[in-house]
Amino acid sequence: MSRNHVATSAARMAGTPEDYARFGIEEQAIKPWEDGLRTDGSTGTYEWWYFDAHLDDGAKLVVVFLTKEFSNIDRPLTPAIRINLTLPDGTQEDRLVDFTPDTFTASAEGCDVRIGENVFAGDLHIYTIRGNVEGVSFDITLTGQVPAWRPQTGHFVFGEQGEEYFAWLPSVPQGHVEATYGVNGRTSTTTGVGYHDHNWGNAPMLKLMHHWYWARGAAGPYSVIASHITAERAYGDAELPIFMLARDGKLVADDSSKITFEELGRYTDSVTGKPVGNVTRYTYTDGDERYIVTWTRHTDIAATRMADEIKGPKKVAAKLAGFDGAYLRFTGEMRIERYQGEKRVEDYTDEALWELMYFGKART
């Protein structure tokens, strides 16, 4: 990647006292309203509430309630629900369905989002996620095992005055799941491990960010969330790492300045044409203590060109404009190692889920 250009403005994680005052939140004190409606759904804004789970019967489930698709935020409120269900036999059931604005309600006091008869509601600890979208049904209870967390204010700000932002709140970094899911009336009931976060912003993500990796997982006594965002060239290709590691439900590491990110074994995905790291690794160094968290890809469960999901005239316009965004989701192994000096004192592995969101064009 060439870096011999001059950055026109900055990108950073907002974490100064002035930032906390600007967004009206307290340091290390997350309130239920932060998981409530944070935008008005108008043109130029977007917002979504996300859930995913690894289920004990081998299924994997993703449910997202959106005020609109984030690849097309220049439209008014257009609520949608996205579902990615991987059945135990590997069969994939995907849905992305728009609803009319009058079907959408959401509270600003806490997470209580309703799109038609579909519900996503909770209080930073226990959540109900329930609905049926084009034959895929879900009835989920998520109970937090790790407290809600955010990196500083949770707002990434862009521009010389930080006027544009992307915000992120991991409301349930890890939780116990009780789920009944079904396809065309054939249901299964099981348990598992899940996650919920909340995202919103006031500027097109493809304008701000070139691509990001995002991952979560649990192994042994540890649970982890990690992300590495690369800003667009106009923001200096800034690299914005995020890392949260908890042990037995208690935070042990979350200082992003102590993170080193590596992307190894790169290949070009045949569907999207994007470069992908077969292995992604985050190393957290704190004095003599070091944590190394490595995700190794085994299976792709999604590889989508975003332009293919845009509907109507916008689809043609996006392709004519050269919009080349892509979304990839992987499963594989997560490994957590803890070192004291050069001695490895802990080593755990388990299955994990992660994604690559790629807004910009692939760079050499």
C-alpha positions, 0 to 999 in steps of 0.5 A: 500500500502506498503511503506517500500521499498527504492526508487531508484529515484525520480519523481517530477513536474519540476518547478525550473529556471533550468527546465524552461531553459531546456524546453525552456519555460517561467513561466506563458507565454504560447506560441502557439508553445507549442501546436505544435508538440513536438516530432518527432514520433520516437521510444520511444516517444509518443504524442497526442492532446485530446478534450472532450465535454458535449453537450447540447443535452445529447451527450458526445464526445471525439476525440484524435489525436495520433502519436501512441498508448501510450501503445506501443511506441516502434514502429515508427510513427503510427498515430491514431485517437480515438473517444468515442461518447455517443449518447443522448440515451446512445448508445456508438460509439467507434473507434480506427483507425491506419493510415499510416505514410504518412497521418500524418503532424503536425506543430511545430509552433502551433497546426495544426495536420492532419491525412488524411482528419482529422484536429485538429488545433487551436491557444490556443483560437479557435480550429477546430476539423473535420473528419470522422472515420469509419462512425463517423463524427465530425465538432467542433469549440472550443472557449476558455473561460479560458486561456491556463494554465500549472502546472509550466513547465507542465513536470513531470520528473522521474529518478535521473537526470530527464531524462525521462518525461511526459508533459501536456498542458491544452490548453483550460481548458474550452471552448464553443463548436459548434458541428455537429456529426454523425453516418453513415450519420445521423447528429446532431448539438448542442452546449456545453462545451469542453476541449482540452489538449496536452500530450507528453513524451519520456518514456513508461508511464506504466514504470513511472506511476502506475495510475492516476485520471484526471477530469475536470468540470464546475459548477456555475462560476467555472471551474476546472481541477484536477489530482492525479498521483501515480508514479511507485514503482521504483520512490517511489510511489510518489504522484503528485497532479495537481489542477487548479480552475478558477472563471469567467475565471480567475485563483484563485487556482493552487498551488499543495502543498495546495491539499489533495486528497481522494479516497472514496467508493472503489470497484473493477471494474468487467471488468478490475479488478482495484480498483476504487474510487466511490468518489474522492475529492480534498481539496485546503486549503489556509489560512482560505479559502478552496475549496472542489471539489468532483466527485461522479460517476454515470455511466461508459462510458468506461472500457477497458483492454488496452491489448485488444486494442493492435493489431497483435503480440504485443497483444500476447506479451503484454498478455504473459508479464502480461501487465494489463493496464486499462482505465476507464471513468466516468460521474457523479456529480461534486460539488464545495464548498468554505469555509471561516473558517468553514462557507460554502459560495458557493456551486455549482453542475453540471455534469462532466467527469473524468477518471482513467488510470491504468497502473500497477497491482492492489495493496492491 
